[in-house]
Amino acid sequence: MNSQNNLSFSVTFEQTVDFIRNRILLIAIVSIILALFSTIISNLVFNPNLIINQLYYIQSPTQVFTYLIRPLILLYILCIICISITLAILYNLSINDKLNPSLILPRLLPIALNILGYTIIYSIILIALFILFSLIMFILSFVLSERVRLLTTILFLIAAALIYFSLFYYFLASTIQPSTKTFLQRFIDSHKFIFSNWQSPILIVLISGLINIVLNWFSALLGNNIIVGVIFSTLSTIISFFVFSFFYRLYTVKNNIELPKLDENDQQNQQIIS
């Protein structure tokens, strides 16, 4: 099986399913713990009902910004922490089926710093793209109807989201394993890979995005309470483990990185796939 076939969606998906299935109990336990942690902290930091009530009495845009910026920054930090833990645990599980703090802890800070750098750079890029797109749409407003402009905007946002998250996930996959590559090399390599092998990344991002939309819809139907939040946050975290593992496998194949020796169950599954 050549490298291009190994990068195919079906092969990568099957291998990822096998990897998650053989470790599902441990991944589920970790997901529940992360869901409890993130749900409790986010509810303490960002209570929507309380924020809406407070904003009702605030008139100045500056005061609104000042009031919102602190909880948003805290949520951003919480998100980085949860993603870093998830990726560090995934690195651990790719080497050993049991959680080993000596494998997890050293990876947390490097991963977190890479996420921070990536999001800062892309915040600047996205602002520039938003300004450019707004300018283009303003010019097109003289020749296109409002309905066509709305459809164009929706399609652009969907395409931009798929590309952004494909780049983001692949970049994160490149940070899972210790490497001599610099941040800039990882950043450039992630763009080269996605724009030359976009099919599998775009498809898995689309599928996971649709699943998360459905989960959020059900969560909204069941009401806003901590139990529902923990349940759906757990499911979302398990999905994240799957997506990160999917991109990690793409990364290892693309860079000819040999994964650690498979356990007995994985060896049997690998023979079936081959």
Secondary structure, DSSP 8 states (H G I E B T S, - for coil): --HHHHTSHHHHHHHHHHHHHTTHHHHHHHHHHHHHHHHHHHHHH--HHHHHHHHHT---HHHHHHHHHHHHHHHHHHHHHHHHHHHHHHHHHHH-SS--HHHHHHHHHHHHHHHHHHHHHHHHHHHHHHHHHHHHHHHHTTTS-HHHHHHHHHHHHHHHHHHHHHHHHHHHHHHHS--S--HHHHHHHHHHHHHHS-HHHHHHHHHHHHHHHHHHHHHHHH-S-HHHHHHHHHHHHHHHHHHHHHHHHHHHHHTT-------HHHHHHHHHH-
